[in-house]
Amino acid sequence: PSHLGLFGYDPLQYEIGRGVLEVLGLGGELSPTDLAVRGNFATVRYEQDGPVVIDRRAGRIPTEENRRLTDKIRSKIKSIDGVRVSIISGMEHRFALVFSFPEPLPEGADDISDTDPQKEGNHPLRPLPRRKEAEKVAYVVERFIEKVVEIIRDEEKANYILLRGFSKYPNLPSFGEVYGLKAAAIAAYPMYRGVARLLGMEVLEVSGTSIESEVEVLKRHFKDFDFFYFHVKKTDSYGEDGNFDAKVKVIEEFDSFIPEILSLKPDVLVVTGDHSTPALMKSHSWHPVPFLLASPYTRGGGSEAFSEKECLKGELGIFRATEAMALILSHARRLNKFGA
């Protein structure tokens, strides 16, 4: 995801499937023989030509219901054609899968198309191999989907699964190796914890999902680390739901904690997003995100508030996410002179 860009890793160079991030974020481990997958419980309506997706997130079922369903699946499916299958319960409608093959997977074995149609009213898609090396893997995945649907077909809401982010564990340099910083992550949701684990950040435990609980963790560990990745999820969730008012409320809630965070006297404070999720579109979009950087060394610009329109008046203009870390390190006076 584009969080990697914000941390200075070019997503086009380091293309990482979300399955790996979800598994790592849920505390799972991966080996060279494993395929990781991210999944949603979904609601479908069965018609003559097959199932039609009517809710890609099964109404965001409670996490307790998710655990019941994953336990049910786990008790009935141990393996598919000699491939061990592990299902890990996530938050709300999300879960992760690990397919453990007898031998290390060859390059390209994870090149499989997602089954999520990305839009209600469409049929779920088949997991199709894009390369010959992925044919065996795609077959196992499709057999797994068939077996799961047999088990949960009669559930009221979560009667289907949608899979995406088929991926093997990648190799990339750690955040500490690249920047020489001791980094920590404060994130309640698994995928973002997975990003942090992948980059070698220490993932701090958060009690619950509230912004207040995350701020308390920040205060408790502030002197222990050089860099904090502090993630707030609900702005994205409410954007996907089309709930503009709730999204605004989350932003305002976080804003109320800014004085408390600034009282810790960070060298630099950055507030931004990794992508836009306009409530009007109910989906991710291509729009640039606002970027706020607070430091004693900023020159300041013409912005008077934090919004997309106001940020366009700022001195930084529109820039690539991969350039953010250079700005952050510069304003923290931690960037070495080029060639010096």
C-alpha positions in Angstrom: 0.0 0.0 0.0 1.0 3.6 -0.3 2.0 3.8 3.3 5.3 2.4 2.0 5.6 5.4 -0.2 5.3 7.7 2.8 8.1 5.8 4.4 10.3 6.3 1.3 9.8 2.9 -0.3 8.8 3.2 -3.9 5.6 1.0 -4.2 6.4 0.4 -7.9 9.8 -1.1 -6.8 8.5 -2.9 -3.7 5.1 -4.3 -4.9 3.7 -6.1 -1.8 0.4 -7.9 -1.7 -1.9 -7.1 1.2 -2.1 -10.7 2.2 1.4 -10.6 3.7 0.6 -7.4 5.6 -2.7 -8.8 7.0 -1.1 -12.0 8.2 1.9 -10.2 9.8 -0.5 -7.6 11.4 -2.5 -10.4 13.0 0.6 -11.9 14.5 1.2 -14.7 11.9 4.5 -15.9 10.6 5.4 -16.7 7.0 8.0 -19.0 5.4 9.1 -19.4 1.7 6.6 -22.2 1.3 3.6 -19.9 2.3 1.1 -17.9 0.3 -0.6 -15.2 2.3 -4.1 -13.9 1.4 -6.4 -11.1 2.7 -10.1 -11.9 2.9 -13.5 -10.4 3.6 -16.6 -12.1 4.7 -19.3 -10.9 2.3 -23.1 -11.1 1.7 -24.3 -12.6 -1.6 -27.7 -13.3 -3.1 -28.0 -16.5 -5.1 -29.5 -16.0 -8.6 -29.9 -18.4 -11.6 -26.5 -17.4 -13.0 -24.8 -17.6 -9.6 -24.0 -15.5 -6.6 -24.3 -11.7 -6.7 -22.4 -9.6 -4.2 -24.8 -7.3 -2.3 -22.4 -6.3 0.5 -18.6 -6.7 0.1 -18.1 -6.4 3.9 -21.1 -8.4 5.2 -22.4 -5.3 7.1 -19.1 -5.0 8.9 -20.1 -7.9 11.2 -18.9 -7.7 14.8 -15.4 -9.2 15.5 -17.0 -11.7 17.8 -19.1 -13.0 14.9 -16.0 -13.1 12.7 -14.3 -15.3 15.3 -17.3 -17.7 15.4 -17.1 -18.1 11.6 -13.4 -18.6 11.4 -13.6 -21.2 14.2 -16.3 -22.9 12.2 -14.2 -23.0 9.0 -11.0 -24.0 10.8 -12.8 -27.0 12.4 -13.9 -28.3 9.0 -11.0 -27.4 6.7 -7.4 -28.4 7.6 -5.9 -28.8 4.2 -6.6 -28.8 0.4 -4.8 -31.4 -1.7 -2.0 -31.7 0.7 -1.7 -27.9 1.3 -2.2 -26.9 4.9 -4.6 -24.0 5.4 -4.6 -21.6 8.3 -7.4 -19.0 8.8 -6.8 -16.1 11.1 -9.6 -14.0 12.4 -9.3 -10.2 12.0 -11.4 -7.3 12.9 -15.1 -6.9 11.8 -15.4 -8.6 8.4 -11.7 -9.2 7.7 -9.6 -12.3 8.0 -6.3 -13.7 6.7 -5.3 -17.0 5.2 -2.0 -18.8 4.9 -1.6 -21.7 2.4 1.4 -23.7 3.4 2.8 -25.7 0.4 5.2 -28.7 0.8 7.9 -26.9 -1.2 9.1 -23.2 -1.5 6.9 -21.4 -4.0 8.5 -20.4 -7.3 8.7 -16.8 -8.5 5.3 -15.8 -9.9 3.3 -18.4 -7.9 1.4 -15.6 -6.2 0.4 -13.9 -9.4 -3.3 -14.6 -9.0 -6.3 -12.3 -9.7 -8.4 -11.1 -6.8 -11.9 -12.6 -6.4 -13.4 -9.3 -5.0 -15.3 -7.5 -7.8 -14.8 -4.2 -5.9 -18.4 -3.3 -6.5 -21.8 -4.5 -5.3 -24.2 -6.0 -7.9 -21.4 -8.0 -9.6 -20.6 -11.7 -9.4 -17.6 -12.8 -7.3 -14.6 -13.4 -9.6 -12.5 -16.6 -9.9 -8.9 -16.7 -8.6 -7.3 -16.9 -12.0 -3.5 -17.6 -12.5 -1.8 -14.9 -14.5 1.3 -17.1 -15.0 1.9 -20.8 -15.4 3.7 -20.9 -12.0 0.5 -19.8 -10.3 -1.8 -22.5 -11.8 -1.4 -25.0 -8.9 -1.9 -22.3 -6.3 -5.0 -20.9 -8.0 -6.5 -24.4 -8.2 -6.0 -24.9 -4.4 -7.4 -21.4 -3.6 -10.5 -22.1 -5.8 -11.1 -25.4 -4.1 -10.8 -23.7 -0.7 -13.4 -21.1 -1.7 -15.9 -23.8 -2.8 -15.5 -25.7 0.5 -15.9 -22.5 2.6 -19.1 -21.5 0.8 -20.5 -24.9 1.5 -19.9 -24.3 5.2 -21.3 -20.7 5.5 -23.9 -20.6 2.7 -26.8 -20.5 5.1 -25.4 -17.7 7.3 -27.6 -14.7 7.5 -25.0 -12.1 6.6 -21.6 -13.6 6.1 -22.5 -16.3 3.5 -19.5 -15.8 1.1 -15.8 -14.9 1.1 -13.9 -12.5 -1.2 -10.1 -12.9 -1.4 -7.4 -10.5 -2.6 -3.7 -9.6 -2.1 -2.2 -13.1 -2.9 1.4 -12.7 -1.9 4.6 -14.3 -0.8 6.9 -12.8 1.9 9.1 -10.1 0.2 12.7 -9.0 0.8 13.2 -5.3 1.5 15.6 -3.3 3.7 14.3 -2.4 7.2 13.4 1.1 8.2 16.2 1.2 10.7 18.8 0.1 8.0 17.6 2.8 5.6 17.3 5.7 8.0 19.2 4.8 11.2 16.1 5.5 13.3 14.5 3.3 16.0 10.9 3.3 14.9 7.6 2.2 16.5 4.1 1.8 15.2 0.9 2.7 17.0 -2.0 1.1 15.0 -5.1 -0.7 16.0 -5.9 -2.4 12.7 -3.9 -5.5 11.5 -2.9 -4.5 8.0 -1.1 -1.4 9.2 0.6 -3.3 12.0 1.7 -5.7 9.3 3.3 -2.8 7.3 5.2 -1.9 10.5 6.4 -5.5 11.1 7.5 -5.9 7.5 9.7 -2.7 7.9 11.1 -3.9 11.2 9.3 -1.3 13.3 8.3 -2.3 16.9 4.6 -2.7 17.0 3.3 -1.3 20.3 0.2 -2.8 21.9 -2.9 -0.7 21.9 -5.9 -1.4 24.2 -8.9 -1.0 21.9 -9.2 1.1 18.8 -9.9 4.6 20.1 -7.6 7.6 19.3 -7.4 8.3 23.0 -5.9 4.9 23.7 -3.4 5.4 20.9 -2.3 8.8 22.2 -1.8 7.2 25.7 0.6 4.6 24.1 2.4 7.4 22.4 2.9 9.3 25.6 4.0 6.2 27.5 6.7 5.3 24.9 7.7 8.8 23.6 11.2 8.8 24.9 11.9 5.2 23.8 11.9 5.7 20.0 13.1 8.2 17.3 10.1 7.8 15.0 6.4 7.0 15.5 4.0 5.8 12.8 0.6 6.7 14.3 -2.4 5.4 12.4 -6.1 6.3 12.5 -8.3 4.0 10.5 -11.9 5.3 10.8 -11.5 8.2 8.4 -11.0 5.6 5.6 -13.8 3.3 6.8 -16.4 6.1 7.0 -15.2 7.3 3.6 -15.8 3.9 2.1 -19.3 3.8 3.8 -20.1 7.2 2.3 -20.6 8.6 5.8 -19.3 12.2 5.4 -20.4 13.4 8.8 -18.8 10.5 10.7 -15.6 11.0 8.8 -15.5 14.7 9.7 -16.2 13.8 13.4 -13.1 11.5 13.4 -10.9 14.2 12.0 -12.2 16.6 14.6 -11.6 14.1 17.3 -8.0 13.6 16.3 -7.6 17.4 16.0 -8.6 17.7 19.7 -5.5 15.6 20.6 -3.0 17.7 18.6 -2.1 20.0 21.6 -1.5 17.0 23.8 0.8 15.5 21.1 2.6 18.8 20.6 3.2 19.1 24.3 5.6 16.1 24.0 7.8 18.5 21.9 8.4 16.3 18.8 11.0 17.6 16.4 8.5 17.2 13.5 4.8 16.4 13.4 3.3 15.3 10.2 -0.5 14.8 9.6 -1.4 13.2 6.3 -3.0 10.2 4.6 -1.7 7.6 2.3 -4.7 7.9 -0.1 -8.0 9.7 -0.5 -11.3 8.1 0.3 -14.0 10.6 -0.6 -17.3 9.9 1.0 -19.0 11.0 -2.2 -17.3 8.2 -4.1 -17.5 5.5 -1.3 -14.1 4.3 -2.5 -10.4 5.1 -2.7 -9.5 7.7 -5.3 -6.6 9.3 -7.2 -6.9 12.7 -5.5 -3.8 14.2 -3.7 -4.0 14.1 0.1 -3.4 17.1 2.4 0.0 17.1 4.0 0.8 19.1 7.2 4.3 19.4 8.5 5.0 21.2 11.8 8.6 22.1 12.8 10.4 25.1 14.1 12.2 25.3 10.7 9.3 25.6 8.3 9.0 28.8 6.4 5.2 28.7 6.5 2.8 29.3 3.6 -0.5 30.7 2.8 -2.6 27.9 4.4 -4.9 28.9 7.2 -6.5 25.5 7.9 -6.0 21.8 7.2 -8.0 20.8 4.2 -7.4 19.8 0.6 -8.1 23.3 -0.7 -6.0 25.1 1.9 -3.1 22.7 1.6 -2.9 23.6 -2.1 -1.8 27.1 -1.0 1.1 25.7 1.0 4.8 26.1 0.1 5.3 22.3 -0.6 2.9 22.0 -3.5 2.0 18.6 -4.8 4.8 16.0 -4.5 5.4 12.3 -4.6 4.8 10.4 -1.3 8.3 8.9 -1.6 9.7 12.4 -1.1 8.1 12.8 2.4 10.8 11.2 4.4 13.4 13.6 3.0 11.3 16.5 4.2 10.7 15.0 7.6 14.3 14.2 8.2 15.4 17.6 7.0 13.1 19.5 9.3 14.2 17.2 12.2 17.8 18.1 11.2 18.6 14.5 10.7 19.4 14.5 7.0 23.1 14.4 6.1 24.4 16.8 3.5 24.6 15.2 0.0 28.2 14.2 -0.8 29.5 15.5 2.6 
